[in-house]
């Protein structure tokens, strides 16, 4: 079982719609959860972090965490063409200095 | 991600040569992480260093790969006798280390191509 799984294939959404991305993780000791955005050929950029169960909103982005289900998601509201990128889910265990990343989900926003 | 400097941005090597990748952390950061991203793969942790110390190298291949972060100068990831499978993007990230929460700031990466 992979530490962090992002199983969905490329996601195409029309401009203005909501993009929904999901991520599951295997380590119940995980404490910190992150979403990074990576444009093609560029470096990952942190866009959201979440540490406790529930929702966390930041602008058009909402992260949702459910530790009981070992599940974290990212919603992008009012999707824009500039949101077209690969979104990487990352998980960290307290006291552990390495992030475990999923393979990423590609999002394509269609104007 | 501004401030983490990596060079070279692109590096081409022939099989058997050595590759040296350099990383200067963001100002004020003393913790450096190296990650590798193979084509169509996610980022894989390689090594975590503080100045003059390797803290966690659990993700480093056992052979040919080494890393250092000297007291002065950048962190260096060294790959000896490169093979085609080493072709990847190598990302460096840094953190302050204070109250570490897992938030990392990445450099633009060094893209290694092995011919």
Backbone of each chain as ProteinMPNN parsed JSONL, in Angstrom:
{"seq_chain_A": "XXXXXXXXXXXXXXXXXXXXXXXXXXXXXXXXXXXXXXXXXXXXXXXXXXXXXXXXXXXXXXXXXXXXXXXXXXXXXXXXXXXXXXXXXXXXXXXXXXXXXXXXXXXXXXX", "coords_chain_A": {"N_chain_A": [[0.843, -1.197, 0.0], [0.59, 2.162, -0.914], [2.026, 5.075, 0.593], [0.761, 7.559, 0.207], [-2.002, 8.13, -1.715], [-3.252, 9.11, -4.81], [-5.622, 8.649, -6.883], [-7.191, 9.423, -9.027], [-7.588, 10.114, -12.497], [-6.553, 12.498, -15.058], [-8.271, 15.571, -14.582], [-10.802, 17.303, -16.035], [-12.302, 20.406, -16.067], [-14.875, 22.815, -16.601], [-14.377, 26.326, -16.987], [-15.036, 28.251, -14.121], [-16.358, 26.273, -12.759], [-16.424, 23.8, -10.059], [-13.546, 22.169, -8.976], [-12.658, 19.023, -7.75], [-10.52, 17.258, -5.712], [-9.04, 14.279, -4.499], [-7.444, 12.433, -1.857], [-5.839, 9.779, -0.238], [-4.297, 8.348, 2.673], [-1.926, 6.176, 4.274], [-0.695, 6.007, 6.764], [-1.594, 6.138, 10.024], [-0.511, 7.723, 11.938], [-0.001, 10.149, 10.839], [0.155, 13.674, 10.824], [0.194, 16.161, 9.645], [-0.924, 17.827, 6.749], [-0.839, 18.517, 3.291], [-1.362, 20.468, 0.351], [0.148, 20.816, -2.705], [0.794, 22.779, -5.55], [1.795, 22.272, -8.864], [3.026, 23.578, -11.672], [3.6, 22.716, -15.091], [6.859, 21.697, -15.616], [7.804, 23.233, -13.596], [8.514, 24.14, -10.119], [7.146, 22.56, -7.133], [4.574, 24.247, -5.352], [3.451, 25.395, -2.313], [0.059, 25.425, -1.48], [-1.997, 24.922, 0.3], [-2.369, 24.029, 3.719], [-3.254, 21.744, 6.262], [-4.231, 20.712, 9.485], [-5.998, 19.737, 11.35], [-9.076, 17.937, 11.834], [-11.801, 18.567, 9.604], [-12.822, 21.463, 7.744], [-10.85, 23.778, 5.886], [-10.556, 26.952, 4.686], [-9.255, 28.985, 2.091], [-9.33, 31.617, 0.29], [-10.237, 30.747, -2.946], [-9.813, 28.127, -2.483], [-10.45, 25.124, -0.687], [-9.568, 22.973, 1.824], [-10.15, 19.713, 3.038], [-10.218, 17.564, 5.784], [-10.254, 14.308, 7.056], [-9.451, 12.424, 9.513], [-10.188, 9.997, 10.608], [-11.095, 8.533, 8.472], [-8.847, 8.671, 7.017], [-8.314, 10.524, 4.961], [-8.009, 13.176, 2.707], [-8.973, 16.133, 1.073], [-9.207, 18.448, -1.686], [-10.827, 21.317, -2.72], [-11.468, 23.365, -5.455], [-12.87, 26.295, -6.062], [-14.821, 28.147, -8.486], [-13.171, 27.707, -10.798], [-10.283, 28.616, -12.627], [-8.526, 29.203, -15.741], [-5.853, 29.506, -15.058], [-5.576, 27.8, -12.973], [-4.968, 25.398, -14.002], [-2.972, 22.722, -13.645], [-0.769, 20.39, -11.969], [-1.735, 18.797, -9.025], [-0.434, 18.104, -5.96], [-0.699, 15.929, -3.289], [0.452, 15.866, 0.04], [1.886, 14.391, 2.936], [2.726, 14.345, 6.374], [4.352, 12.934, 9.133], [4.255, 13.496, 12.602], [7.216, 14.623, 14.037], [8.713, 13.509, 12.11], [10.802, 14.267, 9.498], [10.315, 14.211, 6.793], [8.347, 14.622, 3.895], [5.702, 12.726, 2.53], [4.676, 12.194, -0.682], [1.884, 12.112, -2.927], [1.23, 10.877, -6.286], [0.084, 12.833, -7.727], [-2.523, 14.852, -9.191], [-3.682, 15.804, -12.303], [-5.098, 18.792, -13.314], [-7.218, 20.306, -15.619], [-8.449, 23.244, -16.72], [-11.036, 24.314, -18.623], [-11.52, 26.91, -20.815]], "CA_chain_A": [[0.0, 0.0, 0.0], [1.373, 3.371, -0.988], [1.789, 5.983, 1.711], [-0.204, 8.577, -0.193], [-2.572, 7.74, -3.007], [-4.139, 9.986, -5.56], [-5.923, 7.694, -7.939], [-7.975, 9.947, -10.136], [-6.872, 10.514, -13.698], [-6.679, 13.933, -15.33], [-9.593, 16.122, -14.327], [-11.131, 18.461, -16.871], [-13.459, 21.136, -15.557], [-15.099, 24.078, -17.299], [-14.076, 27.53, -16.22], [-16.102, 28.645, -13.214], [-16.882, 25.115, -12.032], [-15.649, 23.35, -8.907], [-12.675, 21.001, -9.154], [-12.561, 18.284, -6.497], [-9.404, 16.324, -5.726], [-9.048, 13.426, -3.314], [-6.161, 11.842, -1.477], [-5.886, 8.936, 0.959], [-2.975, 8.056, 3.196], [-1.942, 4.9, 4.988], [-0.103, 6.102, 8.103], [-2.517, 6.775, 10.955], [0.226, 8.683, 12.745], [0.189, 11.391, 10.091], [-0.367, 14.823, 11.571], [0.165, 17.382, 8.842], [-1.382, 17.491, 5.401], [-0.551, 19.662, 2.435], [-1.588, 20.432, -1.082], [1.08, 21.606, -3.492], [0.466, 22.945, -6.963], [2.988, 22.225, -9.696], [2.862, 23.824, -13.1], [4.479, 21.885, -15.904], [8.248, 22.139, -15.69], [8.106, 24.159, -12.488], [8.648, 23.524, -8.798], [5.909, 22.528, -6.34], [4.295, 25.453, -4.577], [2.458, 25.108, -1.281], [-1.145, 26.25, -1.562], [-2.856, 24.7, 1.465], [-1.95, 23.103, 4.76], [-4.343, 21.479, 7.2], [-3.683, 19.923, 10.577], [-7.053, 19.168, 12.19], [-10.26, 17.497, 11.104], [-12.742, 19.597, 9.206], [-12.55, 22.242, 6.54], [-10.05, 24.997, 5.975], [-10.769, 27.706, 3.457], [-8.309, 30.06, 1.796], [-9.712, 32.127, -1.03], [-11.056, 29.803, -3.71], [-9.402, 26.781, -2.118], [-10.884, 24.544, 0.574], [-9.034, 21.652, 2.144], [-10.981, 18.965, 3.98], [-9.465, 16.474, 6.393], [-10.977, 13.339, 7.882], [-8.401, 11.514, 9.983], [-10.759, 8.669, 10.845], [-11.137, 7.87, 7.161], [-7.515, 8.838, 6.403], [-8.746, 11.098, 3.689], [-7.898, 14.629, 2.618], [-9.419, 16.564, -0.247], [-9.034, 19.858, -2.066], [-11.828, 21.86, -3.627], [-11.133, 24.642, -6.097], [-14.114, 26.919, -6.537], [-14.685, 29.133, -9.565], [-11.904, 27.339, -11.435], [-9.758, 29.514, -13.656], [-7.496, 28.547, -16.569], [-4.565, 29.539, -14.357], [-5.542, 26.68, -12.024], [-4.525, 24.202, -14.725], [-1.691, 22.314, -13.066], [-0.826, 19.131, -11.233], [-1.889, 19.049, -7.593], [0.22, 17.04, -5.2], [-1.053, 15.765, -1.883], [1.627, 15.483, 0.82], [1.54, 14.03, 4.308], [3.885, 14.331, 7.255], [4.133, 12.377, 10.469], [4.892, 14.339, 13.607], [8.561, 14.191, 14.399], [9.372, 12.983, 10.919], [11.122, 15.442, 8.7], [10.141, 14.024, 5.365], [6.998, 14.585, 3.369], [5.363, 11.671, 1.577], [3.847, 12.788, -1.725], [1.177, 11.32, -3.908], [1.703, 11.07, -7.662], [-0.481, 14.065, -8.249], [-3.689, 14.867, -10.087], [-3.64, 16.906, -13.256], [-6.353, 19.521, -13.512], [-7.265, 21.147, -16.805], [-9.626, 24.108, -16.7], [-11.347, 24.622, -20.022], [-12.191, 28.228, -20.896]], "C_chain_A": [[0.882, 1.252, 0.0], [1.028, 4.274, 0.178], [0.7, 6.988, 1.399], [-0.707, 8.218, -1.586], [-3.484, 8.808, -3.56], [-4.46, 9.217, -6.832], [-6.643, 8.269, -9.142], [-7.075, 10.317, -11.304], [-6.99, 12.002, -13.912], [-8.13, 14.391, -15.168], [-9.792, 17.345, -15.2], [-12.386, 19.124, -16.319], [-13.642, 22.403, -16.378], [-14.777, 25.25, -16.387], [-15.29, 27.926, -15.38], [-16.683, 27.51, -12.397], [-15.994, 24.797, -10.831], [-14.822, 22.125, -9.293], [-12.5, 20.341, -7.79], [-11.484, 17.213, -6.62], [-9.368, 15.559, -4.41], [-7.704, 12.766, -3.094], [-6.401, 10.971, -0.247], [-4.459, 8.626, 1.391], [-3.049, 6.846, 4.107], [-1.485, 4.997, 6.441], [-1.03, 6.854, 9.048], [-1.832, 7.789, 11.858], [0.464, 10.01, 12.054], [-0.521, 12.541, 10.789], [-0.563, 16.068, 10.72], [-0.104, 17.004, 7.39], [-1.294, 18.73, 4.518], [-1.012, 19.392, 1.015], [-0.593, 21.372, -1.748], [0.568, 21.668, -4.932], [1.77, 22.972, -7.748], [2.609, 22.452, -11.146], [3.913, 23.025, -13.855], [5.879, 22.479, -15.984], [8.673, 23.063, -14.572], [8.208, 23.407, -11.174], [7.298, 23.482, -8.09], [5.797, 23.784, -5.471], [3.199, 25.128, -3.575], [1.249, 26.027, -1.423], [-2.057, 26.069, -0.36], [-2.161, 23.762, 2.446], [-3.118, 22.928, 5.716], [-3.86, 20.481, 8.233], [-4.756, 19.261, 11.448], [-8.265, 18.827, 11.331], [-11.169, 18.67, 10.762], [-12.292, 20.279, 7.937], [-11.666, 23.428, 6.86], [-10.141, 25.705, 4.639], [-9.717, 28.793, 3.321], [-8.606, 30.53, 0.378], [-10.616, 31.133, -1.739], [-10.753, 28.347, -3.36], [-9.988, 26.37, -0.763], [-10.257, 23.173, 0.718], [-9.939, 21.006, 3.176], [-10.178, 17.771, 4.482], [-10.378, 15.62, 7.242], [-9.972, 12.28, 8.313], [-8.943, 10.106, 10.22], [-10.796, 7.857, 9.558], [-9.809, 7.959, 6.422], [-7.652, 9.407, 5.0], [-8.577, 12.615, 3.764], [-8.266, 15.043, 1.199], [-9.136, 18.051, -0.449], [-10.129, 20.231, -3.036], [-11.319, 23.191, -4.17], [-12.422, 25.204, -6.659], [-13.807, 27.919, -7.634], [-13.365, 28.917, -10.306], [-11.557, 28.29, -12.574], [-8.731, 28.764, -14.504], [-6.136, 28.517, -15.886], [-4.46, 28.455, -13.282], [-5.098, 25.382, -12.693], [-3.108, 23.857, -14.3], [-1.851, 20.907, -12.512], [-0.846, 19.457, -9.746], [-1.394, 17.831, -6.829], [-0.258, 17.063, -3.757], [0.196, 15.295, -1.135], [1.237, 15.321, 2.286], [2.813, 13.933, 5.135], [3.498, 13.765, 8.618], [4.876, 13.229, 11.48], [6.241, 13.763, 13.999], [9.36, 13.629, 13.237], [9.599, 14.142, 9.968], [10.997, 15.236, 7.208], [8.66, 13.999, 5.013], [6.855, 13.395, 2.43], [4.367, 12.265, 0.593], [3.08, 11.724, -2.494], [1.708, 11.62, -5.3], [1.159, 12.33, -8.292], [-1.701, 13.836, -9.12], [-3.562, 16.064, -11.007], [-5.031, 17.5, -13.4], [-6.22, 20.388, -14.75], [-8.57, 21.932, -16.766], [-9.852, 24.611, -18.117], [-12.091, 25.953, -20.094], [-13.542, 28.124, -21.59]], "O_chain_A": [[1.799, 1.38, 0.811], [-0.091, 4.258, 0.691], [-0.179, 7.242, 2.222], [0.079, 8.028, -2.514], [-4.362, 9.332, -2.874], [-3.643, 9.154, -7.75], [-6.686, 7.627, -10.191], [-5.947, 10.774, -11.119], [-7.48, 12.711, -13.033], [-9.072, 13.702, -15.558], [-9.034, 18.311, -15.111], [-13.41, 18.468, -16.127], [-12.658, 23.005, -16.808], [-14.895, 25.158, -15.165], [-16.422, 27.934, -15.864], [-17.422, 27.749, -11.442], [-14.961, 25.43, -10.614], [-15.341, 21.166, -9.865], [-12.227, 21.015, -6.797], [-11.53, 16.37, -7.515], [-9.63, 16.117, -3.345], [-6.928, 12.568, -4.029], [-7.093, 11.387, 0.683], [-3.533, 8.639, 0.58], [-4.109, 6.528, 4.648], [-1.85, 4.155, 7.261], [-1.233, 8.059, 8.899], [-2.496, 8.622, 12.476], [1.075, 10.907, 12.634], [-1.642, 12.401, 11.278], [-1.387, 16.925, 11.038], [0.409, 16.01, 6.877], [-1.628, 19.838, 4.937], [-1.046, 18.253, 0.549], [-0.5, 22.552, -1.411], [-0.016, 20.713, -5.444], [2.735, 23.62, -7.342], [1.952, 21.618, -11.769], [4.974, 22.703, -13.322], [6.051, 23.633, -16.377], [9.774, 23.614, -14.594], [8.014, 22.193, -11.122], [6.405, 24.269, -8.403], [6.783, 24.296, -4.941], [2.135, 24.637, -3.952], [1.388, 27.248, -1.479], [-2.82, 26.977, -0.029], [-1.461, 22.83, 2.052], [-3.882, 23.865, 5.95], [-3.165, 19.519, 7.904], [-4.459, 18.331, 12.199], [-8.444, 19.368, 10.24], [-11.29, 19.63, 11.522], [-11.493, 19.748, 7.166], [-11.723, 24.001, 7.948], [-9.841, 25.13, 3.593], [-9.336, 29.438, 4.298], [-8.184, 29.913, -0.6], [-11.642, 30.723, -1.197], [-11.384, 27.436, -3.897], [-10.019, 27.16, 0.18], [-10.396, 22.318, -0.156], [-10.437, 21.674, 4.083], [-9.541, 17.06, 3.704], [-11.17, 16.124, 8.039], [-9.679, 11.349, 7.561], [-8.217, 9.127, 10.047], [-10.558, 6.649, 9.561], [-9.655, 7.398, 5.337], [-7.174, 8.845, 4.014], [-8.953, 13.25, 4.749], [-7.903, 14.368, 0.236], [-8.866, 18.791, 0.496], [-10.341, 19.559, -4.045], [-10.806, 24.027, -3.427], [-12.994, 24.664, -7.606], [-12.707, 28.465, -7.717], [-12.549, 29.832, -10.423], [-12.41, 28.702, -13.361], [-8.13, 27.796, -14.037], [-5.349, 27.597, -16.113], [-3.38, 28.218, -12.743], [-4.878, 24.378, -12.015], [-2.166, 24.604, -14.563], [-2.929, 20.315, -12.577], [-0.072, 20.287, -9.269], [-1.859, 16.708, -7.019], [-0.221, 18.099, -3.094], [0.918, 14.423, -1.62], [0.369, 16.029, 2.798], [3.852, 13.49, 4.645], [2.446, 14.09, 9.17], [6.01, 13.64, 11.233], [6.377, 12.567, 14.258], [10.542, 13.314, 13.375], [8.68, 14.907, 9.675], [11.532, 16.028, 6.432], [7.838, 13.433, 5.734], [7.751, 13.091, 1.644], [3.326, 12.783, 0.997], [3.549, 10.603, -2.688], [2.539, 12.511, -5.475], [1.705, 12.835, -9.273], [-1.882, 12.768, -9.705], [-3.361, 17.193, -10.558], [-6.014, 16.782, -13.586], [-5.238, 21.112, -14.914], [-9.657, 21.354, -16.776], [-8.986, 25.242, -18.724], [-13.162, 26.105, -19.507], [-14.237, 29.13, -21.743]]}, "seq_chain_B": "XXXXXXXXXXXXXXXXXXXXXXXXXXXXXXXXXXXXXXXXXXXXXXXXXXXXXXXXXXXXXXXXXXXXXXXXXXXXXXXXXXXXXXXXXXXXXXXXXXXXXXXXXXXXXXXXXXX", "coords_chain_B": {"N_chain_B": [[8.332, 29.865, -2.673], [10.388, 31.408, -3.455], [13.78, 32.274, -3.268], [15.058, 29.83, -2.644], [17.739, 28.513, -4.141], [18.784, 26.762, -6.92], [21.24, 25.083, -8.803], [22.966, 23.392, -11.468], [20.233, 24.412, -13.641], [19.61, 22.777, -15.705], [21.127, 19.792, -16.681], [23.244, 17.782, -18.531], [24.49, 14.596, -18.86], [26.718, 11.951, -19.743], [26.458, 8.406, -19.603], [28.066, 7.0, -16.825], [29.443, 9.265, -16.086], [29.861, 11.934, -13.655], [27.467, 13.68, -11.686], [26.795, 16.786, -10.255], [24.79, 18.531, -8.131], [23.599, 21.609, -6.946], [22.45, 23.433, -4.098], [21.201, 26.277, -2.569], [19.823, 27.265, 0.405], [16.779, 29.033, 1.36], [17.113, 32.326, 2.659], [17.98, 32.452, 6.02], [17.14, 29.916, 6.515], [18.112, 26.732, 7.678], [17.864, 24.131, 7.141], [17.838, 21.552, 4.838], [16.372, 19.753, 2.19], [16.319, 17.093, -0.097], [14.609, 16.046, -2.958], [13.45, 13.721, -5.388], [12.056, 13.611, -8.613], [10.751, 11.498, -10.756], [9.862, 10.978, -14.216], [6.379, 11.09, -14.685], [5.961, 10.369, -12.065], [5.486, 10.836, -8.531], [6.923, 13.147, -6.136], [9.792, 12.008, -4.507], [11.226, 11.526, -1.394], [14.612, 12.041, -0.605], [16.895, 12.862, 1.03], [17.673, 14.487, 4.125], [19.163, 17.287, 5.46], [21.065, 19.135, 7.837], [23.21, 21.894, 8.597], [26.37, 20.631, 8.135], [25.559, 18.127, 8.905], [24.027, 15.016, 8.247], [20.784, 14.216, 8.56], [18.664, 12.506, 7.943], [18.782, 10.014, 5.749], [17.245, 8.154, 4.551], [15.955, 7.861, 2.138], [17.815, 7.776, 0.173], [19.464, 6.222, -2.537], [21.504, 3.328, -2.089], [23.959, 3.165, -3.275], [26.244, 5.135, -5.157], [25.056, 7.632, -4.777], [25.348, 10.635, -2.92], [25.24, 13.144, -0.36], [25.802, 16.429, 0.906], [26.079, 19.117, 3.244], [27.809, 21.622, 3.774], [29.514, 23.641, 6.267], [30.023, 26.145, 5.216], [28.749, 27.447, 2.219], [26.792, 25.927, -0.485], [24.363, 23.23, -0.299], [25.139, 20.023, -1.587], [24.24, 17.61, -3.922], [25.412, 14.629, -5.0], [25.965, 12.519, -7.694], [27.394, 9.694, -8.648], [28.875, 7.992, -11.463], [26.677, 8.006, -13.358], [23.563, 6.654, -14.519], [21.063, 5.847, -17.018], [18.642, 5.677, -15.732], [18.827, 7.553, -13.755], [17.976, 9.898, -14.742], [16.03, 12.619, -14.151], [14.045, 15.063, -12.378], [15.501, 16.957, -9.891], [14.723, 18.187, -6.857], [15.296, 20.698, -4.479], [14.533, 21.629, -1.185], [13.825, 23.904, 1.484], [13.714, 24.636, 5.012], [13.02, 26.491, 8.018], [13.351, 25.063, 10.281], [12.549, 25.663, 12.782], [9.968, 24.966, 14.927], [8.973, 23.111, 13.137], [6.657, 22.226, 10.662], [6.246, 20.879, 8.422], [5.932, 22.373, 6.19], [7.322, 23.194, 3.222], [9.66, 24.967, 1.178], [10.311, 25.047, -2.109], [13.02, 24.866, -4.466], [13.646, 25.701, -7.957], [14.456, 23.43, -9.168], [16.676, 20.932, -10.533], [17.267, 19.589, -13.596], [18.182, 16.583, -14.665], [19.601, 14.933, -17.329], [20.511, 11.898, -18.629], [22.518, 10.61, -21.034]], "CA_chain_B": [[9.498, 29.166, -3.162], [11.424, 32.356, -3.783], [14.902, 32.255, -2.371], [15.814, 28.578, -2.708], [18.436, 28.577, -5.424], [19.382, 25.509, -7.377], [21.942, 25.089, -10.087], [22.419, 24.002, -12.673], [18.827, 24.119, -13.886], [19.607, 21.636, -16.615], [22.439, 19.151, -16.732], [23.296, 16.597, -19.394], [25.661, 13.776, -18.611], [26.769, 10.642, -20.376], [26.528, 7.3, -18.644], [29.366, 6.84, -16.195], [29.972, 10.529, -15.584], [29.375, 12.368, -12.355], [26.598, 14.857, -11.664], [26.777, 17.523, -8.988], [23.683, 19.474, -8.084], [23.815, 22.485, -5.8], [21.253, 24.065, -3.537], [21.357, 27.254, -1.494], [18.487, 27.407, 0.996], [16.242, 30.363, 1.565], [17.804, 33.058, 3.699], [17.457, 32.175, 7.349], [16.839, 28.498, 6.643], [19.315, 25.93, 7.891], [17.503, 22.739, 6.903], [17.728, 21.307, 3.409], [15.807, 18.461, 1.807], [16.391, 16.776, -1.523], [13.575, 15.168, -3.472], [13.619, 13.361, -6.799], [10.798, 13.411, -9.317], [10.898, 10.789, -12.016], [8.738, 11.235, -15.125], [5.092, 10.471, -14.34], [5.966, 9.923, -10.679], [5.46, 11.9, -7.532], [8.182, 13.483, -5.498], [10.285, 11.008, -3.553], [12.22, 12.03, -0.455], [15.928, 11.413, -0.678], [17.769, 13.11, 2.171], [17.436, 15.696, 4.907], [20.429, 17.695, 6.05], [21.321, 20.417, 8.468], [24.606, 22.255, 8.37], [27.403, 19.669, 8.507], [24.974, 16.886, 9.415], [22.967, 14.308, 7.541], [19.829, 13.837, 9.591], [17.849, 11.382, 7.483], [19.1, 9.67, 4.361], [16.524, 6.914, 4.31], [15.493, 7.783, 0.764], [18.948, 7.789, -0.758], [19.981, 4.924, -3.015], [22.654, 2.905, -1.28], [25.207, 3.332, -4.013], [26.474, 6.202, -6.142], [24.46, 8.904, -4.371], [25.781, 11.189, -1.646], [24.821, 14.531, -0.168], [26.469, 17.132, 1.974], [25.687, 20.502, 3.476], [28.954, 22.084, 4.569], [29.332, 24.833, 7.104], [29.971, 27.264, 4.283], [28.424, 27.062, 0.86], [25.524, 25.266, -0.721], [24.249, 21.778, -0.199], [25.466, 19.375, -2.854], [23.833, 16.219, -4.173], [26.39, 14.093, -5.934], [25.623, 11.22, -8.268], [28.549, 9.15, -9.361], [28.649, 6.96, -12.481], [25.248, 8.11, -13.651], [22.91, 5.73, -15.449], [19.891, 6.487, -17.63], [17.566, 5.731, -14.743], [18.995, 8.714, -12.877], [17.354, 11.054, -15.395], [14.902, 13.047, -13.329], [14.163, 16.399, -11.802], [15.92, 16.899, -8.495], [14.284, 19.398, -6.195], [15.773, 20.997, -3.148], [13.608, 22.447, -0.411], [14.41, 24.309, 2.758], [12.827, 25.106, 6.071], [13.775, 27.126, 9.091], [13.608, 24.078, 11.309], [11.925, 26.073, 14.038], [8.553, 24.617, 14.915], [8.746, 22.502, 11.81], [5.305, 21.709, 10.462], [6.185, 20.173, 7.154], [5.816, 23.272, 5.055], [8.606, 23.31, 2.551], [9.8, 25.895, 0.076], [11.119, 24.348, -3.1], [13.703, 25.544, -5.553], [13.117, 25.436, -9.285], [14.831, 22.094, -9.586], [17.736, 20.649, -11.502], [16.801, 18.496, -14.456], [19.315, 15.793, -15.116], [19.383, 14.02, -18.449], [21.645, 11.016, -18.837], [22.467, 10.081, -22.404]], "C_chain_B": [[10.626, 30.125, -3.538], [12.53, 32.214, -2.767], [15.66, 30.956, -2.329], [16.429, 28.491, -4.1], [19.077, 27.237, -5.744], [20.132, 25.748, -8.679], [22.773, 23.831, -10.239], [20.936, 23.677, -12.834], [18.687, 22.908, -14.799], [21.029, 21.098, -16.702], [22.337, 17.903, -17.59], [24.601, 15.876, -19.117], [25.558, 12.489, -19.414], [26.889, 9.585, -19.29], [27.951, 7.163, -18.113], [29.976, 8.121, -15.672], [29.382, 10.853, -14.222], [28.484, 13.598, -12.526], [26.652, 15.481, -10.274], [25.706, 18.597, -9.061], [23.812, 20.294, -6.806], [22.53, 23.176, -5.379], [21.634, 25.023, -2.429], [19.985, 27.508, -0.892], [18.057, 28.864, 1.07], [16.977, 31.023, 2.722], [17.146, 32.785, 5.053], [17.106, 30.722, 7.573], [18.132, 27.705, 6.776], [19.064, 24.446, 7.648], [17.241, 22.565, 5.406], [17.243, 19.884, 3.164], [16.014, 18.287, 0.318], [15.305, 15.757, -1.857], [13.862, 14.887, -4.944], [12.24, 13.129, -7.399], [11.095, 12.766, -10.663], [9.706, 11.116, -12.909], [7.501, 10.444, -14.717], [5.046, 9.934, -12.915], [5.853, 11.119, -9.748], [6.85, 12.166, -6.991], [8.557, 12.413, -4.469], [11.385, 11.613, -2.692], [13.537, 11.278, -0.636], [16.696, 11.596, 0.63], [17.408, 14.434, 2.812], [18.728, 16.038, 5.632], [20.278, 19.008, 6.817], [22.8, 20.714, 8.239], [25.537, 21.196, 8.974], [26.845, 18.348, 9.035], [23.949, 16.318, 8.449], [22.018, 13.766, 8.596], [19.053, 12.576, 9.201], [18.175, 11.135, 6.026], [18.39, 8.392, 3.943], [16.033, 6.757, 2.867], [16.605, 7.757, -0.274], [19.263, 6.375, -1.242], [21.289, 4.594, -2.305], [23.977, 3.149, -1.978], [25.124, 4.556, -4.924], [25.936, 7.571, -5.718], [25.041, 9.34, -3.022], [25.333, 12.639, -1.569], [25.61, 15.126, 0.983], [25.909, 18.538, 2.083], [26.76, 21.087, 4.382], [28.627, 23.335, 5.356], [29.215, 26.084, 6.24], [29.606, 26.737, 2.902], [27.137, 26.266, 0.742], [25.54, 23.787, -0.352], [24.523, 21.179, -1.571], [24.934, 17.945, -2.854], [24.724, 15.699, -5.29], [25.956, 12.715, -6.393], [26.811, 10.751, -9.094], [28.101, 8.103, -10.381], [27.169, 6.904, -12.867], [24.808, 7.06, -14.673], [21.639, 6.415, -15.955], [18.746, 6.629, -16.632], [17.677, 6.877, -13.759], [18.376, 9.972, -13.486], [16.07, 11.418, -14.659], [15.071, 14.523, -13.013], [14.49, 16.251, -10.328], [15.589, 18.249, -7.857], [14.896, 19.492, -4.801], [14.71, 21.853, -2.465], [14.29, 22.835, 0.89], [13.332, 24.69, 3.755], [13.688, 25.724, 7.156], [14.141, 26.132, 10.18], [12.966, 24.412, 12.63], [10.438, 25.763, 13.984], [8.15, 23.984, 13.602], [7.362, 21.888, 11.731], [5.185, 20.93, 9.17], [6.064, 21.082, 5.96], [7.202, 23.515, 4.469], [8.542, 24.322, 1.418], [10.794, 25.287, -0.909], [11.848, 25.303, -4.031], [13.123, 25.119, -6.885], [13.532, 24.086, -9.847], [16.015, 22.058, -10.536], [17.308, 19.427, -12.291], [17.99, 17.819, -15.082], [18.879, 14.877, -16.248], [20.649, 13.212, -18.648], [21.507, 10.376, -20.219], [23.027, 8.665, -22.482]], "O_chain_B": [[11.714, 29.68, -3.904], [12.283, 32.056, -1.572], [16.845, 30.974, -1.996], [15.721, 28.408, -5.103], [19.811, 26.666, -4.938], [19.7, 26.52, -9.535], [23.235, 23.265, -9.248], [20.445, 22.739, -12.206], [17.752, 22.119, -14.666], [21.997, 21.853, -16.785], [21.45, 17.072, -17.396], [25.676, 16.474, -19.137], [24.468, 12.007, -19.721], [27.369, 9.859, -18.19], [28.916, 7.208, -18.875], [30.929, 8.079, -14.894], [28.52, 10.139, -13.709], [28.719, 14.439, -13.393], [26.567, 14.79, -9.259], [25.722, 19.457, -9.942], [24.094, 19.763, -5.733], [21.651, 23.461, -6.192], [22.303, 24.643, -1.467], [19.071, 27.925, -1.603], [18.848, 29.786, 0.873], [17.412, 30.349, 3.655], [15.928, 32.877, 5.203], [16.804, 30.325, 8.699], [19.115, 27.968, 6.083], [19.927, 23.608, 7.909], [16.508, 23.344, 4.797], [17.652, 18.942, 3.843], [15.894, 19.246, -0.444], [15.108, 14.764, -1.156], [14.442, 15.713, -5.648], [11.369, 12.527, -6.771], [11.617, 13.401, -11.579], [8.647, 11.495, -12.408], [7.59, 9.249, -14.436], [4.178, 9.124, -12.591], [6.096, 12.261, -10.139], [7.819, 11.493, -7.346], [7.726, 11.982, -3.669], [12.363, 12.15, -3.212], [13.567, 10.058, -0.796], [17.1, 10.621, 1.263], [16.917, 15.36, 2.166], [19.312, 15.203, 6.323], [19.463, 19.864, 6.472], [23.542, 19.867, 7.743], [25.485, 20.913, 10.171], [27.6, 17.531, 9.562], [23.115, 17.042, 7.905], [22.409, 12.949, 9.43], [18.819, 11.696, 10.029], [17.874, 11.964, 5.167], [18.873, 7.646, 3.091], [15.732, 5.647, 2.429], [16.337, 7.72, -1.475], [19.32, 5.441, -0.443], [22.072, 5.482, -1.97], [25.005, 3.322, -1.323], [24.049, 4.938, -5.386], [26.353, 8.583, -6.282], [25.203, 8.53, -2.109], [25.081, 13.279, -2.59], [26.028, 14.426, 1.906], [25.339, 19.074, 1.133], [26.638, 21.052, 5.607], [27.607, 23.99, 5.139], [28.402, 26.967, 6.512], [30.104, 25.695, 2.476], [26.479, 25.968, 1.738], [26.593, 23.189, -0.127], [24.176, 21.768, -2.595], [25.152, 17.18, -1.915], [24.775, 16.265, -6.382], [25.622, 11.852, -5.581], [27.167, 11.353, -10.106], [27.093, 7.421, -10.195], [26.51, 5.876, -12.715], [25.567, 6.647, -15.55], [21.197, 7.423, -15.402], [17.978, 7.589, -16.687], [16.739, 7.15, -13.01], [18.266, 10.998, -12.814], [15.144, 10.613, -14.563], [16.087, 15.141, -13.332], [13.829, 15.505, -9.607], [16.099, 19.294, -8.259], [14.994, 18.51, -4.064], [14.072, 22.695, -3.098], [15.222, 22.167, 1.339], [12.202, 25.017, 3.392], [14.901, 25.521, 7.214], [15.112, 26.324, 10.912], [12.846, 23.554, 13.505], [9.73, 26.242, 13.098], [7.102, 24.298, 13.037], [6.946, 21.133, 12.61], [4.125, 20.383, 8.865], [6.091, 20.614, 4.822], [8.117, 23.981, 5.148], [7.502, 24.506, 0.786], [11.956, 25.047, -0.582], [11.367, 26.392, -4.341], [12.221, 24.283, -6.944], [13.021, 23.651, -10.878], [16.308, 23.025, -11.239], [17.024, 18.369, -11.728], [18.703, 18.388, -15.908], [17.902, 14.138, -16.125], [21.733, 13.771, -18.817], [20.523, 9.701, -20.523], [23.059, 8.071, -23.56]]}, "name": "protein", "num_of_chains": 2, "seq": "XXXXXXXXXXXXXXXXXXXXXXXXXXXXXXXXXXXXXXXXXXXXXXXXXXXXXXXXXXXXXXXXXXXXXXXXXXXXXXXXXXXXXXXXXXXXXXXXXXXXXXXXXXXXXXXXXXXXXXXXXXXXXXXXXXXXXXXXXXXXXXXXXXXXXXXXXXXXXXXXXXXXXXXXXXXXXXXXXXXXXXXXXXXXXXXXXXXXXXXXXXXXXXXXXXXXXXXXXXXXXXXXXX"}
